[in-house]
Amino acid sequence: MAVERSIEKLVEEIRHLRSDFSWISETLVGRARQQTAEAAAKVRHAAEDTWSEARDAAAGVAARIEDQPLVATAIAFSVGFVIGMLFVGRRR
C-alpha cells in the first residue's frame, strides 16, 4: 500500500509539473510576442524618423539648387570631373 501511495503521489507531482511547464511555456511565448511587437514598433518609428529627416534634407538641397543654380551646376560639374579623372586614372 505504501508503494501505491508513493506512486500516486509521484504521478500527481508529475501532473503538477506538466501544468507548471505548460504555464511557463505559455508565459514565455506571450512575453516573446510582446517583446517582438515592441521591437517592431521601435524599428518602424526609427525608420519613419529617418525617412522624414532624409526627405527634409532632400527638400533643403533642392531649395538651395533653385536659389543658386549656377553654383549647383559648377559643383555638379566639378564632382563629375573628379570622379571621371579617378576612373580614367585607374585604366592606366
CNS distance restraints for C-alpha pairs under 8 A (distance, minus, plus):
assign (resid   1 and name CA) (resid   5 and name CA) 6.26 0.50 0.50
assign (resid   2 and name CA) (resid   6 and name CA) 6.13 0.50 0.50
assign (resid   3 and name CA) (resid   7 and name CA) 6.12 0.50 0.50
assign (resid   4 and name CA) (resid   8 and name CA) 6.10 0.50 0.50
assign (resid   5 and name CA) (resid   9 and name CA) 6.07 0.50 0.50
assign (resid   6 and name CA) (resid  10 and name CA) 6.05 0.50 0.50
assign (resid   7 and name CA) (resid  11 and name CA) 6.06 0.50 0.50
assign (resid   8 and name CA) (resid  12 and name CA) 6.11 0.50 0.50
assign (resid   9 and name CA) (resid  13 and name CA) 6.09 0.50 0.50
assign (resid  10 and name CA) (resid  14 and name CA) 6.18 0.50 0.50
assign (resid  11 and name CA) (resid  15 and name CA) 6.32 0.50 0.50
assign (resid  12 and name CA) (resid  16 and name CA) 6.33 0.50 0.50
assign (resid  13 and name CA) (resid  17 and name CA) 6.12 0.50 0.50
assign (resid  14 and name CA) (resid  18 and name CA) 6.13 0.50 0.50
assign (resid  15 and name CA) (resid  19 and name CA) 6.21 0.50 0.50
assign (resid  16 and name CA) (resid  20 and name CA) 6.08 0.50 0.50
assign (resid  17 and name CA) (resid  21 and name CA) 5.99 0.50 0.50
assign (resid  18 and name CA) (resid  22 and name CA) 6.03 0.50 0.50
assign (resid  19 and name CA) (resid  23 and name CA) 6.22 0.50 0.50
assign (resid  20 and name CA) (resid  24 and name CA) 6.11 0.50 0.50
assign (resid  21 and name CA) (resid  25 and name CA) 6.05 0.50 0.50
assign (resid  22 and name CA) (resid  26 and name CA) 6.18 0.50 0.50
assign (resid  23 and name CA) (resid  27 and name CA) 6.09 0.50 0.50
assign (resid  24 and name CA) (resid  28 and name CA) 6.12 0.50 0.50
assign (resid  25 and name CA) (resid  29 and name CA) 6.11 0.50 0.50
assign (resid  26 and name CA) (resid  30 and name CA) 6.12 0.50 0.50
assign (resid  27 and name CA) (resid  31 and name CA) 6.10 0.50 0.50
assign (resid  28 and name CA) (resid  32 and name CA) 6.04 0.50 0.50
assign (resid  29 and name CA) (resid  33 and name CA) 6.19 0.50 0.50
assign (resid  30 and name CA) (resid  34 and name CA) 6.21 0.50 0.50
assign (resid  31 and name CA) (resid  35 and name CA) 6.10 0.50 0.50
assign (resid  32 and name CA) (resid  36 and name CA) 6.07 0.50 0.50
assign (resid  33 and name CA) (resid  37 and name CA) 6.15 0.50 0.50
assign (resid  34 and name CA) (resid  38 and name CA) 6.20 0.50 0.50
assign (resid  35 and name CA) (resid  39 and name CA) 6.10 0.50 0.50
assign (resid  36 and name CA) (resid  40 and name CA) 6.07 0.50 0.50
assign (resid  37 and name CA) (resid  41 and name CA) 6.19 0.50 0.50
assign (resid  38 and name CA) (resid  42 and name CA) 6.29 0.50 0.50
assign (resid  39 and name CA) (resid  43 and name CA) 6.20 0.50 0.50
assign (resid  40 and name CA) (resid  44 and name CA) 6.04 0.50 0.50
assign (resid  41 and name CA) (resid  45 and name CA) 6.09 0.50 0.50
assign (resid  42 and name CA) (resid  46 and name CA) 6.13 0.50 0.50
assign (resid  43 and name CA) (resid  47 and name CA) 6.05 0.50 0.50
assign (resid  44 and name CA) (resid  48 and name CA) 6.17 0.50 0.50
assign (resid  45 and name CA) (resid  49 and name CA) 6.22 0.50 0.50
assign (resid  46 and name CA) (resid  50 and name CA) 6.10 0.50 0.50
assign (resid  47 and name CA) (resid  51 and name CA) 6.02 0.50 0.50
assign (resid  48 and name CA) (resid  52 and name CA) 6.09 0.50 0.50
assign (resid  49 and name CA) (resid  53 and name CA) 6.22 0.50 0.50
assign (resid  50 and name CA) (resid  54 and name CA) 6.13 0.50 0.50
assign (resid  51 and name CA) (resid  55 and name CA) 6.05 0.50 0.50
assign (resid  52 and name CA) (resid  56 and name CA) 6.15 0.50 0.50
assign (resid  53 and name CA) (resid  57 and name CA) 6.11 0.50 0.50
assign (resid  54 and name CA) (resid  58 and name CA) 6.11 0.50 0.50
assign (resid  55 and name CA) (resid  59 and name CA) 6.16 0.50 0.50
assign (resid  56 and name CA) (resid  60 and name CA) 6.18 0.50 0.50
assign (resid  57 and name CA) (resid  61 and name CA) 6.25 0.50 0.50
assign (resid  58 and name CA) (resid  62 and name CA) 6.13 0.50 0.50
assign (resid  59 and name CA) (resid  63 and name CA) 6.12 0.50 0.50
assign (resid  60 and name CA) (resid  64 and name CA) 6.24 0.50 0.50
assign (resid  61 and name CA) (resid  65 and name CA) 6.17 0.50 0.50
assign (resid  62 and name CA) (resid  66 and name CA) 6.22 0.50 0.50
assign (resid  63 and name CA) (resid  67 and name CA) 6.13 0.50 0.50
assign (resid  64 and name CA) (resid  68 and name CA) 6.01 0.50 0.50
assign (resid  64 and name CA) (resid  69 and name CA) 7.95 0.50 0.50
assign (resid  65 and name CA) (resid  69 and name CA) 5.13 0.50 0.50
assign (resid  65 and name CA) (resid  71 and name CA) 7.87 0.50 0.50
assign (resid  65 and name CA) (resid  72 and name CA) 5.57 0.50 0.50
assign (resid  68 and name CA) (resid  72 and name CA) 6.27 0.50 0.50
assign (resid  69 and name CA) (resid  73 and name CA) 6.05 0.50 0.50
assign (resid  70 and name CA) (resid  74 and name CA) 6.16 0.50 0.50
assign (resid  71 and name CA) (resid  75 and name CA) 6.13 0.50 0.50
assign (resid  72 and name CA) (resid  76 and name CA) 6.09 0.50 0.50
assign (resid  73 and name CA) (resid  77 and name CA) 6.05 0.50 0.50
assign (resid  74 and name CA) (resid  78 and name CA) 6.09 0.50 0.50
assign (resid  75 and name CA) (resid  79 and name CA) 6.13 0.50 0.50
assign (resid  76 and name CA) (resid  80 and name CA) 6.08 0.50 0.50
assign (resid  77 and name CA) (resid  81 and name CA) 6.00 0.50 0.50
assign (resid  78 and name CA) (resid  82 and name CA) 6.18 0.50 0.50
assign (resid  79 and name CA) (resid  83 and name CA) 6.19 0.50 0.50
assign (resid  80 and name CA) (resid  84 and name CA) 5.99 0.50 0.50
assign (resid  81 and name CA) (resid  85 and name CA) 6.14 0.50 0.50
assign (resid  82 and name CA) (resid  86 and name CA) 6.24 0.50 0.50
assign (resid  83 and name CA) (resid  87 and name CA) 6.38 0.50 0.50
assign (resid  84 and name CA) (resid  88 and name CA) 6.15 0.50 0.50
assign (resid  85 and name CA) (resid  89 and name CA) 5.87 0.50 0.50
assign (resid  86 and name CA) (resid  90 and name CA) 6.43 0.50 0.50
assign (resid  87 and name CA) (resid  91 and name CA) 6.77 0.50 0.50
assign (resid  88 and name CA) (resid  92 and name CA) 7.11 0.50 0.50
